[in-house]
Amino acid sequence: MSAGHSVEAKSAPYYYVPADSGHPVRCAVALLVTAVGAAAWINGAGLGKWMVLVGILGVIAVLYYWFGDAIGESEGGLNSKRVDVSYRWGMSWFIFSEVMFFAGFFGALWYVRTISTPWLGDLDHKLLLWPDFSAVWPNFGPAGVVEHFQTVGPFWLPTINTALLLSSGVTLTIAHHALRENHRGKTIFWLACTIILGFIFVACQATEYHHAYTELNLKFSSGAYGSLFFMLTGFHGFHVIMGATMLTVMLVRLLRGHFTADHHFGFEGAAWYWHFVDVVWLGLYLFVYWM
């Protein structure tokens, strides 16, 4: 699609309303299959894991065609400035929902560390319930039923991962400025560097998990510390994978000639998401690994 279509789309006076679509229904059915399969899997049903696989593949297929339609509308000159503003508000609220998601888990970490643990270690509880409980963080539970484990410190993989994500934020910013200046080759190079750094981060985190499980005996069942560690870092790792996948789609679109210097919200939305992932990791690095 030529650059002229994108420029014309930005100046279109109308608000484009897509035709009726079956994508939302298909996505809802795929998500339902995934949820039912997950429940069955947890309860020992052999069919559960296959239902989860089918559901996830269904969601991926629906998103592929759904976003393909949206990309076709954008490159076909159907989106106006009003539609562009709607996309921006939509992405902003989506990222805000993600902020609240992580805020819930950060809040749980703060609560169990600064309120629950000292409360369980006060005089009344020590005398009546758990006389051997030590009010330190992390601990092995009030009844001492949690297997002994070691915590994960900031050196060296978490620190390396911090450097990787911060570097990826810089390379992505360079790519964005290059796109705004219409330097497509430079944009593609720096965006590819960002994607590579993101997947290296995922590989390092997988190595960290293997070390924690096999050498530190740290598991999801290792008390409040273990569950919160894997929930926070694991969901963040999932967000890194999603962000890197989004950026990979943007790279493919750039290679196909999509986007112009003044019409590239798809790229901007993915960049917003990636910078959000960077900021969340800084919080994790401080509150999970150092404190």
C-alpha positions as CSV (number, residue, x, y, z in Angstrom):
1,M,0.0,0.0,0.0
2,S,1.4,3.4,-0.9
3,A,2.2,6.1,1.6
4,G,-0.5,8.3,-0.1
5,H,-3.3,6.1,1.3
6,S,-2.1,6.5,4.8
7,V,-1.9,10.3,4.5
8,E,-5.4,10.4,3.0
9,A,-6.7,8.2,5.8
10,K,-5.4,10.7,8.4
11,S,-7.5,13.5,6.8
12,A,-10.7,11.5,6.2
13,P,-13.6,13.5,7.7
14,Y,-15.8,10.5,8.7
15,Y,-15.7,7.9,11.5
16,Y,-15.3,4.5,9.9
17,V,-17.6,1.8,11.4
18,P,-16.6,-1.7,10.4
19,A,-19.2,-4.2,9.1
20,D,-20.6,-6.9,11.4
21,S,-18.0,-9.5,12.3
22,G,-18.0,-12.9,13.8
23,H,-14.5,-12.5,15.3
24,P,-15.8,-11.6,18.8
25,V,-18.0,-14.6,19.0
26,R,-15.3,-17.0,17.7
27,C,-12.8,-15.5,20.2
28,A,-15.3,-15.9,23.1
29,V,-15.9,-19.6,22.1
30,A,-12.1,-20.2,22.0
31,L,-11.6,-18.6,25.4
32,L,-14.4,-20.7,26.9
33,V,-12.9,-23.9,25.5
34,T,-9.5,-22.8,27.1
35,A,-11.1,-22.0,30.5
36,V,-13.1,-25.3,30.6
37,G,-10.1,-27.3,29.5
38,A,-7.9,-25.6,32.2
39,A,-10.5,-26.5,34.9
40,A,-10.6,-30.1,33.6
41,W,-6.8,-30.3,33.4
42,I,-6.4,-29.1,37.0
43,N,-9.0,-31.7,38.2
44,G,-7.1,-34.6,36.5
45,A,-9.2,-35.0,33.3
46,G,-6.9,-36.2,30.5
47,L,-8.9,-34.3,27.8
48,G,-8.3,-31.0,29.6
49,K,-4.8,-30.3,28.3
50,W,-5.9,-30.9,24.7
51,M,-8.9,-28.6,25.2
52,V,-6.5,-25.9,26.4
53,L,-4.3,-26.5,23.4
54,V,-7.2,-26.2,21.0
55,G,-8.6,-23.2,22.8
56,I,-5.2,-21.3,22.7
57,L,-4.7,-22.2,19.0
58,G,-8.3,-20.9,18.3
59,V,-7.6,-17.6,20.1
60,I,-4.3,-17.2,18.1
61,A,-6.1,-17.9,14.8
62,V,-9.0,-15.4,15.6
63,L,-6.5,-12.7,16.6
64,Y,-4.5,-13.3,13.4
65,Y,-7.5,-12.7,11.2
66,W,-9.1,-10.0,13.4
67,F,-5.9,-7.9,13.5
68,G,-5.4,-8.6,9.8
69,D,-8.8,-7.0,9.1
70,A,-7.8,-4.0,11.2
71,I,-4.5,-3.6,9.4
72,G,-6.3,-3.9,6.0
73,E,-8.7,-1.1,7.1
74,S,-5.8,1.1,8.1
75,E,-3.7,0.5,5.0
76,G,-6.9,0.8,2.8
77,G,-7.4,4.4,3.7
78,L,-10.5,3.9,5.9
79,N,-9.3,5.3,9.2
80,S,-9.7,8.9,10.0
81,K,-8.2,11.1,12.7
82,R,-11.1,10.2,14.9
83,V,-10.5,6.5,14.6
84,D,-6.8,7.2,15.3
85,V,-7.8,8.9,18.6
86,S,-10.0,6.0,19.5
87,Y,-7.1,3.6,19.0
88,R,-5.0,5.7,21.2
89,W,-7.6,5.8,24.0
90,G,-8.2,2.1,23.7
91,M,-4.5,1.3,24.0
92,S,-4.1,3.7,26.9
93,W,-7.0,2.1,28.9
94,F,-5.6,-1.4,28.1
95,I,-2.2,-0.4,29.5
96,F,-3.9,1.1,32.5
97,S,-5.7,-2.2,33.2
98,E,-2.3,-3.9,33.0
99,V,-1.0,-1.4,35.6
100,M,-3.8,-2.3,37.9
101,F,-3.1,-6.0,37.4
102,F,0.5,-5.7,38.5
103,A,-0.5,-3.3,41.2
104,G,-2.6,-6.0,42.8
105,F,0.3,-8.4,43.0
106,F,2.7,-5.7,44.2
107,G,0.1,-4.9,46.8
108,A,-0.1,-8.5,47.9
109,L,3.7,-8.6,48.2
110,W,3.7,-5.5,50.3
111,Y,0.8,-6.8,52.5
112,V,2.3,-10.2,53.3
113,R,5.8,-8.7,53.9
114,T,4.9,-5.7,56.0
115,I,1.6,-6.6,57.7
116,S,0.8,-10.3,57.7
117,T,4.3,-11.5,58.7
118,P,4.8,-9.2,61.7
119,W,1.2,-9.8,62.8
120,L,1.7,-13.6,62.8
121,G,4.9,-13.1,64.8
122,D,3.4,-11.0,67.6
123,L,3.2,-12.2,71.2
124,D,-0.4,-13.5,71.1
125,H,0.1,-15.6,68.0
126,K,3.5,-17.0,69.2
127,L,2.0,-18.1,72.5
128,L,-1.3,-19.5,71.2
129,L,-0.8,-20.7,67.7
130,W,2.8,-20.9,66.4
131,P,5.4,-20.6,69.1
132,D,8.2,-21.5,66.7
133,F,7.2,-19.0,64.0
134,S,9.9,-16.5,63.0
135,A,8.5,-13.2,61.7
136,V,11.1,-12.7,59.0
137,W,10.8,-12.4,55.2
138,P,10.8,-14.8,53.6
139,N,9.7,-17.6,55.9
140,F,8.7,-21.2,55.8
141,G,5.1,-20.7,56.9
142,P,3.5,-20.5,60.4
143,A,3.5,-24.3,60.8
144,G,6.9,-24.8,59.2
145,V,5.3,-27.0,56.5
146,V,7.0,-25.3,53.6
147,E,10.1,-27.1,52.3
148,H,13.3,-25.2,52.8
149,F,14.3,-23.0,49.9
150,Q,16.7,-20.3,49.0
151,T,15.8,-16.9,47.6
152,V,16.9,-15.5,44.3
153,G,19.3,-12.6,44.6
154,P,19.8,-9.7,42.1
155,F,23.1,-11.1,40.8
156,W,23.7,-11.9,38.1
157,L,20.8,-12.9,35.8
158,P,18.3,-10.4,37.1
159,T,20.8,-7.6,36.7
160,I,21.7,-8.8,33.2
161,N,18.0,-8.9,32.4
162,T,17.6,-5.3,33.7
163,A,20.4,-4.2,31.4
164,L,18.8,-6.0,28.5
165,L,15.3,-4.4,29.0
166,L,16.7,-0.9,29.5
167,S,18.8,-1.3,26.4
168,S,15.8,-2.5,24.4
169,G,13.9,0.6,25.5
170,V,16.7,2.7,24.1
171,T,16.8,0.8,20.8
172,L,13.1,1.0,20.4
173,T,13.1,4.8,21.0
174,I,15.8,5.2,18.3
175,A,13.6,3.1,15.9
176,H,10.6,5.3,16.7
177,H,12.5,8.5,16.0
178,A,13.9,7.0,12.8
179,L,10.4,6.2,11.6
180,R,9.2,9.7,12.4
181,E,12.1,11.0,10.2
182,N,11.1,8.5,7.5
183,H,14.4,6.5,7.7
184,R,12.8,3.1,7.1
185,G,16.1,1.1,7.0
186,K,17.3,2.5,10.3
187,T,13.9,1.8,11.8
188,I,14.0,-1.8,10.8
189,F,17.5,-2.3,12.1
190,W,16.9,-0.9,15.6
191,L,13.5,-2.5,15.9
192,A,15.1,-5.9,15.1
193,C,17.7,-5.2,17.8
194,T,14.8,-4.5,20.3
195,I,13.1,-7.8,19.4
196,I,16.4,-9.8,19.8
197,L,17.0,-8.2,23.2
198,G,13.5,-9.1,24.3
199,F,13.9,-12.8,23.4
200,I,17.3,-12.9,25.0
201,F,15.6,-11.6,28.2
202,V,13.1,-14.5,28.0
203,A,15.9,-17.0,27.6
204,C,17.7,-15.6,30.6
205,Q,14.6,-15.8,32.7
206,A,14.1,-19.4,31.7
207,T,17.6,-20.1,32.8
208,E,16.9,-18.4,36.1
209,Y,13.8,-20.5,36.7
210,H,15.7,-23.7,36.0
211,H,18.4,-22.6,38.5
212,A,15.7,-21.6,41.1
213,Y,13.9,-24.9,40.8
214,T,16.8,-27.4,40.6
215,E,19.4,-25.7,42.9
216,L,17.5,-23.4,45.2
217,N,14.4,-25.7,45.6
218,L,12.2,-22.6,45.0
219,K,8.8,-23.6,43.7
220,F,5.4,-22.1,43.3
221,S,4.4,-24.0,46.5
222,S,7.3,-22.4,48.5
223,G,5.0,-20.3,50.7
224,A,4.0,-16.7,50.0
225,Y,7.5,-15.9,48.7
226,G,7.5,-18.6,46.1
227,S,4.0,-18.0,44.8
228,L,4.5,-14.2,44.6
229,F,7.9,-14.6,43.0
230,F,6.7,-16.8,40.2
231,M,3.4,-14.9,39.7
232,L,5.1,-11.5,39.4
233,T,8.2,-12.6,37.4
234,G,6.2,-15.2,35.4
235,F,3.4,-12.9,34.3
236,H,6.0,-10.2,33.5
237,G,7.9,-12.7,31.3
238,F,4.6,-13.5,29.6
239,H,4.1,-9.8,28.9
240,V,7.7,-9.6,27.5
241,I,6.8,-12.5,25.1
242,M,3.6,-10.7,24.1
243,G,5.4,-7.4,23.6
244,A,8.2,-9.0,21.5
245,T,5.5,-10.7,19.4
246,M,3.8,-7.4,18.8
247,L,7.0,-5.8,17.8
248,T,7.8,-8.7,15.5
249,V,4.4,-8.0,13.7
250,M,5.4,-4.4,13.4
251,L,8.8,-5.4,11.9
252,V,7.0,-7.6,9.3
253,R,4.7,-4.7,8.5
254,L,7.6,-2.4,8.0
255,L,9.3,-4.9,5.7
256,R,6.0,-4.9,3.7
257,G,6.1,-1.1,3.3
258,H,3.4,-0.3,5.9
259,F,3.5,2.9,8.0
260,T,4.6,6.4,7.2
261,A,6.3,9.2,9.2
262,D,3.0,10.6,10.3
263,H,0.7,7.5,10.3
264,H,2.1,4.6,12.4
265,F,0.0,4.1,15.5
266,G,0.4,0.3,15.3
267,F,4.1,0.9,15.9
268,E,3.4,3.5,18.6
269,G,0.9,1.3,20.5
270,A,3.4,-1.6,20.6
271,A,6.1,0.8,21.7
272,W,3.9,2.1,24.5
273,Y,3.3,-1.5,25.7
274,W,7.1,-2.3,25.6
275,H,8.0,0.8,27.7
276,F,5.3,-0.3,30.2
277,V,6.9,-3.7,30.4
278,D,10.3,-2.0,31.0
279,V,8.9,0.1,33.9
280,V,7.2,-2.9,35.6
281,W,10.5,-4.8,35.5
282,L,12.3,-2.0,37.3
283,G,9.7,-2.3,40.1
284,L,10.2,-6.1,40.1
285,Y,14.0,-5.8,40.2
286,L,13.8,-3.5,43.2
287,F,11.0,-5.1,45.3
288,V,11.5,-8.7,44.5
289,Y,15.2,-9.2,44.1
290,W,16.7,-6.5,46.3
291,M,14.2,-6.1,49.2
